[in-house]
């Protein structure tokens, strides 16, 4: 099914003209302390994807230009390190995901997931470059997957796991049949890679694919307690999801999808069984995006919970895991709202929760 023109990251383009109501953007929940969004840097140019160096310095992407920047949240110093050329930032395309080598700073290698014009064709690529003296050099393409003719469903989240393997989400390219095709078609899949871009040892199908049957995802995070991978996934007109990813799992998105039934089975009914259903889902869509665990973070009321965002309502939400950490024991609650769309949610090395929007990066604080 086709999303409306204001759903997904394209909504963020429309919302980019809005001003984030930072100090006033909060939600009081019962007796819990008020949580606010504190600006770290504003006036930025589409910082959709970002991550942290062990020092606490933020590395972020300009989605439409391919520029890679560092931002020191303590001093506000902003430095352009590198520019990836040929980027196409239409709709949900662009420089979408960024990760640093798990051996950083001994091995200063930056990984980026980006939509580029290459050889006359639009491609979603995983690329990497090295950094020396604050400057990037030596761009190398590690993986290429065709981008769709329309500018949606490119996925883009990348993250090194506790196993030091690189996990990459590629969207279905706005064609649900891709998600059930396990040949050399990486669309609609989460990939698990060695740092050189090849398939990691132990992958279930002898290829780069780790799980399949996915639609489009801008967020996943590893549980710091169990090391399990959790993913947020956009639905069509229904069923935005939070999934617990398992090795070789089929998450059911594919050509039989439908929103005609008010339950997740309608969008998780394609391909071979067993099909993995979501651990949490919405009846209608919110444009679910980034996710991060607030394990031991500075906001006591959020500790142990999964925090995630959305672009449609401009909210940050939190949800409690159950005792086994295999599902959820509560409803998701809004903890901050009135924002101009939330793209990515990340945890700093000191445990603080940050998120990005169309024109800035912010931190959640008790207030």
C-alpha positions in Angstrom: 0.0 0.0 0.0 1.1 3.5 -0.7 1.6 5.9 2.1 0.0 9.3 2.0 2.3 12.1 0.9 2.8 13.3 4.5 3.8 9.9 6.0 7.3 8.7 6.6 10.4 10.9 6.4 8.8 12.9 3.6 6.6 14.4 6.4 9.8 15.7 8.0 10.5 17.7 4.8 7.1 19.4 5.2 7.6 19.9 8.9 11.1 21.2 8.5 9.8 24.8 8.4 8.3 24.4 11.8 10.0 25.5 15.0 10.7 23.0 17.7 9.0 24.1 20.9 11.9 23.0 23.0 11.6 24.2 26.5 7.8 24.0 26.3 7.8 20.6 24.7 7.0 18.2 27.5 4.5 15.8 28.9 3.7 15.2 32.5 2.5 11.7 33.1 0.8 11.2 36.5 3.2 11.7 39.3 6.2 11.4 37.0 8.6 14.3 36.6 8.1 16.4 33.5 10.4 15.6 30.6 11.6 18.3 28.3 13.5 18.5 25.0 16.6 20.6 25.5 18.3 21.9 22.3 21.9 20.8 21.7 22.2 22.4 18.3 19.6 24.0 16.1 19.6 25.5 12.6 21.1 22.3 11.2 20.4 21.0 7.7 18.4 17.8 7.9 20.4 15.9 10.6 18.4 12.7 10.2 21.1 10.2 11.2 23.6 10.6 14.0 25.7 8.6 16.4 28.3 9.1 19.2 32.0 8.6 19.4 33.2 7.2 22.8 34.3 10.7 23.7 30.7 12.0 23.5 31.2 13.9 20.2 28.2 13.6 17.9 28.7 12.5 14.3 25.7 13.5 12.2 24.7 13.5 8.5 23.0 16.1 6.4 20.4 14.0 4.7 20.1 16.0 1.5 23.7 17.0 0.9 25.8 14.0 2.1 27.9 16.2 4.4 29.3 14.4 7.5 29.8 16.6 10.5 31.0 16.3 14.1 29.3 18.3 16.8 30.7 18.7 20.3 27.7 19.0 22.6 29.8 20.6 25.4 31.2 23.4 23.3 28.9 23.6 20.3 31.8 23.2 17.9 30.6 22.0 14.5 33.0 20.7 12.0 32.4 19.3 8.5 34.6 16.2 8.1 33.6 14.9 4.7 31.1 15.2 1.8 29.7 12.1 0.0 29.0 13.2 -3.5 26.1 12.3 -5.8 23.5 12.1 -3.0 19.8 12.2 -3.8 17.7 13.5 -0.9 14.3 13.4 -2.5 11.4 12.1 -0.3 12.9 9.5 2.1 16.2 9.2 0.2 19.5 10.7 1.2 22.3 10.2 3.8 20.3 8.2 6.3 22.4 6.1 8.6 25.9 6.5 10.2 28.0 4.2 12.4 31.6 4.4 13.7 34.0 1.4 13.8 33.6 -0.4 17.1 37.4 -0.1 17.4 37.2 3.8 17.4 39.4 5.8 17.9 42.1 3.2 17.3 40.5 2.5 13.9 38.9 5.7 12.6 36.5 4.4 10.0 33.1 5.9 9.4 30.2 3.9 7.8 27.3 5.6 6.0 24.1 4.3 4.4 23.2 6.7 1.5 21.1 7.0 -1.6 23.3 8.1 -4.5 23.4 8.5 -8.3 25.8 5.9 -9.5 26.4 4.7 -13.1 23.2 6.4 -14.2 21.1 4.7 -11.7 19.8 5.5 -8.2 21.3 3.2 -5.6 21.2 2.7 -1.9 24.7 2.1 -0.8 26.7 1.3 2.2 30.0 3.2 2.1 32.9 3.9 4.4 35.8 6.3 4.7 38.7 6.8 7.0 39.4 9.9 9.1 42.8 11.5 9.7 43.4 15.0 11.2 39.7 15.7 11.2 39.3 15.1 7.5 37.7 12.1 5.7 39.2 10.5 2.7 39.1 7.3 0.6 35.4 6.7 0.1 34.7 3.0 -0.7 31.4 1.4 -1.6 30.8 -1.8 0.3 27.3 -2.7 -0.8 24.8 -1.5 -3.4 21.1 -2.1 -3.7 18.8 -0.6 -6.3 16.6 2.4 -5.1 13.0 2.5 -6.3 11.7 4.8 -8.9 9.7 6.7 -6.3 11.6 8.2 -3.4 10.3 6.1 -0.5 11.1 3.0 1.6 14.8 3.2 1.5 15.3 2.2 5.2 18.7 3.4 6.3 19.4 2.5 9.9 22.9 1.0 10.5 24.4 0.0 13.8 27.3 -2.2 15.0 26.0 -4.9 17.4 27.6 -6.4 20.5 29.1 -9.0 18.2 31.0 -6.2 16.3 29.0 -7.0 13.2 27.3 -4.2 11.2 23.5 -4.4 11.0 21.9 -2.6 8.0 18.2 -2.1 7.2 17.2 -1.7 3.6 13.6 -0.8 2.9 11.4 -2.7 0.4 11.7 0.0 -2.2 8.0 0.6 -2.2 7.4 -2.9 -3.6 6.2 -5.5 -1.0 7.3 -8.5 -3.0 10.9 -7.6 -2.5 10.6 -8.3 1.3 10.0 -12.0 0.7 12.7 -12.5 -2.0 15.8 -14.0 -0.4 17.9 -14.3 -3.5 20.4 -11.4 -4.0 17.6 -9.0 -3.4 18.4 -7.1 -0.2 15.3 -4.9 -0.1 13.0 -5.5 2.8 15.8 -7.0 4.8 18.0 -6.5 7.8 21.6 -7.5 6.9 24.4 -8.6 9.1 27.8 -7.8 7.8 31.5 -8.0 8.6 33.2 -4.5 8.5 34.2 -5.0 4.9 30.6 -5.4 3.8 30.6 -9.1 3.3 28.1 -11.5 4.9 29.1 -12.4 8.5 29.8 -15.9 9.6 26.7 -17.5 11.2 24.1 -15.8 9.0 21.1 -18.0 8.5 20.9 -18.2 4.7 24.6 -18.2 3.7 24.4 -14.6 2.6 24.2 -11.1 4.0 20.6 -11.5 5.1 19.8 -11.7 8.8 16.0 -11.3 8.8 13.4 -10.5 6.1 9.7 -9.6 5.5 10.3 -6.0 6.5 8.7 -2.9 5.0 10.6 0.2 6.0 12.6 1.0 9.2 14.4 4.0 10.5 15.2 2.6 14.0 16.6 -0.4 15.8 18.6 -0.8 19.0 20.2 -3.6 20.9 18.9 -4.3 24.5 22.0 -3.6 26.7 20.9 -6.4 29.1 20.1 -9.3 26.7 21.8 -8.1 23.5 18.6 -8.8 21.6 17.8 -6.6 18.6 14.6 -4.5 18.6 13.3 -2.7 15.5 10.7 0.0 14.7 8.9 -0.5 11.4 6.6 1.7 9.4 3.3 0.2 8.4 1.1 1.2 5.4 -2.2 2.9 6.6 -2.1 0.7 9.7 0.3 -1.2 12.0 3.4 0.6 12.8 5.4 -2.0 14.7 8.1 -2.7 17.3 9.6 -6.1 16.5 12.0 -8.4 18.4 14.4 -9.4 15.6 15.5 -13.1 15.5 18.0 -14.8 13.3 16.4 -15.9 10.0 13.0 -14.6 11.1 10.3 -13.8 8.5 8.4 -10.8 9.7 5.6 -11.4 7.2 5.5 -8.2 5.2 4.9 -9.0 1.5 2.4 -9.2 -1.4 -0.5 -10.4 0.7 -0.5 -7.4 3.0 -3.8 -5.8 3.9 -5.2 -3.3 6.4 -8.7 -4.8 6.2 -8.4 -6.5 9.6 -7.7 -4.6 12.8 -4.8 -6.7 14.0 -1.2 -7.0 12.9 -1.8 -10.3 11.1 -3.0 -8.3 8.1 0.4 -6.8 7.4 2.4 -9.9 8.5 0.8 -12.7 6.5 3.2 -13.3 3.6 5.9 -15.9 3.0 6.8 -19.1 4.8 5.7 -19.8 8.4 6.5 -19.3 11.2 5.8 -15.5 10.7 7.0 -13.2 13.4 4.4 -10.7 14.6 5.1 -7.4 16.3 5.5 -7.1 20.1 3.7 -3.7 19.9 1.8 -2.1 17.1 -0.5 0.9 16.4 -4.0 0.7 14.8 -3.2 3.7 12.6 0.2 4.9 11.6 2.4 7.5 13.5 5.5 7.3 11.3 7.5 5.5 13.9 11.3 6.2 13.8 14.3 5.8 16.0 14.6 3.7 19.2 17.0 3.6 22.1 17.1 1.9 25.5 17.2 4.1 28.6 19.2 1.6 30.7 20.6 3.5 33.6 20.0 6.9 31.9 19.8 10.1 33.8 16.0 10.3 33.7 14.8 8.0 36.5 11.2 7.7 35.3 12.5 6.2 32.0 15.1 3.8 33.3 14.9 0.3 31.7 12.4 1.4 29.1 12.5 1.6 25.3 12.3 5.1 24.0 11.2 5.8 20.4 10.0 8.7 18.2 7.7 9.5 15.3 7.6 12.0 12.5 3.8 12.4 12.1 2.9 13.7 15.5 6.3 14.9 16.6 6.4 12.9 19.8 8.8 10.8 21.8 7.3 7.8 23.6 8.5 5.2 26.1 7.4 1.7 26.9 8.2 -0.8 29.7 9.7 -4.2 28.8 8.3 -7.3 30.6 10.4 -9.2 33.2 11.8 -11.5 30.5 12.6 -8.6 28.2 10.8 -10.4 25.3 7.8 -8.1 25.0 6.2 -5.2 26.8 4.3 -4.9 30.1 2.6 -1.5 29.5 1.2 0.7 27.0 3.5 3.2 25.3 3.1 6.7 26.7 4.0 10.1 25.2 6.9 11.7 27.2 7.6 14.7 25.0 5.5 16.3 22.3 5.0 19.4 20.2 8.2 18.6 18.3 8.8 19.1 14.5 9.2 15.4 13.8 11.6 12.9 15.4 14.0 11.1 13.1 16.6 9.3 15.1 16.9 8.4 18.8 20.3 7.6 20.3 22.0 7.0 23.7 25.2 8.9 24.5 28.2 7.2 26.1 27.0 8.6 29.4 23.5 7.2 29.0 21.7 10.4 28.0 18.9 10.2 25.4 19.3 12.4 22.4 17.1 12.7 19.3 17.2 14.5 16.0 14.6 16.4 14.1 14.4 18.2 10.7 16.7 21.0 11.8 18.3 20.2 15.1 19.6 17.7 17.7 18.1 17.6 21.2 18.5 15.9 24.6 15.7 14.7 26.9 16.0 16.1 30.4 14.0 16.1 33.6 12.5 19.5 34.2 
